Amino acid sequence: MKHTFRAFSILAILALLFATFGFSAQPAKADPAYVCLPTCEANDGRFFNVAGMGLETLADESINLQLAAPWDATNIEIGIFDGNTGGMWDSGTTILKYELYADPLVDGSQSFLVAQWLGSEMPDNAWFNVTLPNVQEAKAPNGNFFYHLYIYTTDPGTTYVGNFKARTDGYMFTVRPSTFAFTAPLTNFNDIQVIYPNWPSLTPTTYDGNFDFYLYLPSSASFLSQWDGDLDYGSYDLLNIDTDDLDTPNNTLPEWAKPEGNNLEGVNQADPQDDNNLQFYRRSPNIYYEVTTPDGQSFTNTDPSGNQEWEQFRIETNPSIPADYYVDSPLPSGIYHITLHGMDMSNLNAWHFFHSMVGVCPAPPEGIPDPCKEIIHPYTIGDTIFHDSNGNGFQDYDEVGISGVVVYLLDGNNQPIRDIHGNPISTTTGSDGTYSFDVDGQSINPNTNEIISDGVYTIQVDQANFNPGAPLAGMTSTTGGELQTNTVIDANILTYDFGYHREFTNPGTGTIGFWKTHPEAWPVETIIMGGQTYTREQAIALMNAKKGGDKTYDLFAQLVAAKLNVLIGNDPSCISADIQTADAWLATYPLGSKVKASSPAWQAISATFTRLDNYNNGLLCAPHRG
């Protein structure tokens, strides 16, 4: 890796280090609502980097970011910190160009230009902010909005160092796969006074040598491969030097690496050493990093890449494939935390990730940023869980959905897909039996045509739904069981239907009076009404409560009786829709809402109340107990 001062006068920099100026930086933190890359803080020294020729590795390499906004957002705000070159945090001068494209399929598209800006229009050491209306061309199949932000130099072949950060009030992640440079610059005395507030004292400092990155794997995987580039592993006293990495080929560059300025992997002594001899640059120990999986496994690379080379760091399940670590089971989906330790200031470093690096929110008091917003995806999968009254495996026009059914999102290996906190993702069917999950589609490596993410998703109906009193108690599948799998490529898939049928014994329905006076006949200990859970004793007490003309209690009692009559095995085909309607009404008008018989609210539900009463008295599709 080339030290970013190497192309400029080190003597001039040293002269600045020992000068005394009156400059006092007052950088402000980003608002906590923002998501940023690589960080949100203006004074922590952590930046993306675009560097010119003469700095070799990744010369003139662009930065490619994805931005997203939810379907109901009118606008998206975008911010660039220190988007110019020259002044603070930069060396040399070029003009960076920032182009924003609609990218509805999240594939790095550059076909529809939404907006563009020049770095020369942006302020030095400050945020440049713009708010844009979301455009229809950016709308993904599920309605969310996606954009591709492409950053590059307008003057390739020159010598410069441009460093910047990006943020949005929506969501941000890197294009997959992506190659990018990053650095902690120290280019002039103004930078120095930010990094070392009590200069010439080197303590305290706003940059501790650590960088935090977060990768998102949308499904479980048999391996994780990432490449670190030009980290210049090696100390100024030569106690630590680069060695040959056994799982990286020595006779060829990776297919995505530029041939210019890259050494073949081998023993490439650091230039300059990461553990620098100049103390104000140095952050000890010598550079290394850790990878922590969503389930807490930790893997350390103590000997990363040397000068101008790429090294693979691989965690693998197949012992016949060369790797740094082997594990016994597939690596889980979710967020992988990569912490780089001991990275010197002003060394130009690089990553190549096959999966997206996700944005972070401002660092909390402990100083470690984290991915604080749930990921926005471009596709939706799901459909309906329904009463298949005739058992034909299809939802006919008169067959209603089943509410309250818990379903889980699995990958193609039937492993749970996890959220940003490591928890398995689940949802519950609504009053009409519908459910959905937002997901990524299949992703292909454009360099090799290999599949990065297969886009295979399985929906699992949780077995707890079949427990006594649960929504599917006593029911059997008519659509092939509790798992369904499909592959998402470039469209939503809303065909994950699950039908369930119950052979009804029709023991007969009981009235309100029966269920109030026969607690021993209740098939369940608790019952859900209007989204609230009541014990049997609580429900009976409410059925006996003085109503004072409040019709919410009347509907409550009829609905309890109807639900119990269904639970003991009576045919619900004629009353399921009314039960769902009454449940939704009680969620809107909870017990005690003082709804009068003459009110519009009661007039809207009175016909449903009458049908519940008729059903409980054996006048519809199930006989009465008597």
Number of C-alpha atoms within 10 A of each C-alpha: 28 23 21 23 20 14 17 15 9 12 9 10 15 12 11 16 17 11 9 10 10 7 11 10 15 11 14 12 13 19 13 15 14 23 29 29 25 25 27 27 22 21 19 18 25 27 25 22 25 27 31 24 18 16 23 18 29 28 22 23 19 20 19 21 24 26 29 29 25 20 16 10 13 12 16 21 17 23 20 23 22 26 30 28 25 20 17 21 27 28 23 17 18 22 20 22 21 20 18 22 24 28 25 25 22 24 18 22 16 16 10 14 16 19 12 13 14 16 23 16 13 18 16 20 22 19 22 19 14 11 12 12 11 24 15 12 17 23 22 25 16 18 18 22 32 32 32 29 28 20 22 20 22 13 15 16 13 18 20 29 27 28 27 28 21 26 29 23 20 23 23 31 26 25 24 24 21 19 22 19 23 21 24 27 30 25 24 19 22 20 21 24 21 23 25 18 17 13 17 14 10 13 11 12 19 15 19 19 22 18 22 18 21 25 22 22 23 26 25 23 21 14 18 20 15 16 21 20 28 31 32 33 28 28 23 18 11 12 8 17 19 22 17 17 20 14 14 22 16 15 9 11 18 17 9 14 16 13 14 11 16 19 19 19 25 21 17 21 20 25 21 21 29 32 27 22 13 10 12 17 19 23 21 17 14 25 26 19 20 16 21 16 19 22 14 11 11 13 17 17 16 12 21 26 35 31 28 26 25 30 29 22 23 21 20 23 19 15 11 7 11 14 21 18 16 15 14 10 13 17 22 23 25 25 25 25 21 19 18 18 19 20 31 32 26 22 28 30 26 24 18 21 20 24 23 21 27 27 31 27 24 22 16 10 7 6 10 15 22 20 22 17 19 10 19 21 23 25 23 21 24 22 18 23 27 24 29 27 22 16 17 13 19 18 21 13 6 12 18 22 25 25 21 21 24 18 25 18 24 25 24 19 13 17 19 25 25 24 19 20 13 18 13 16 15 21 14 16 20 18 19 17 21 19 23 21 18 17 22 25 25 16 22 17 15 13 10 9 9 11 12 18 20 20 20 21 26 24 26 21 22 14 14 14 18 16 11 14 19 19 17 25 16 19 17 18 17 20 19 12 13 18 17 18 16 16 18 20 16 18 16 20 16 14 13 20 19 29 26 27 20 21 14 16 11 18 17 19 27 22 22 21 12 13 21 22 10 11 14 9 12 16 15 16 12 16 19 16 21 19 14 11 12 15 13 17 13 12 20 19 12 17 22 13 11 10 15 10 12 17 22 21 24 17 24 22 23 24 26 23 25 29 21 22 27 21 22 20 19 23 24 24 18 16 23 20 19 20 23 21 18 23 23 17 18 20 14 13 17 19 20 12 13 16 18 15 14 9 11 11 15 19 13 11 15 16 12 21 23 14 19 27 21 18 25 29 20 17 14 18 15 25 18 20 15 9
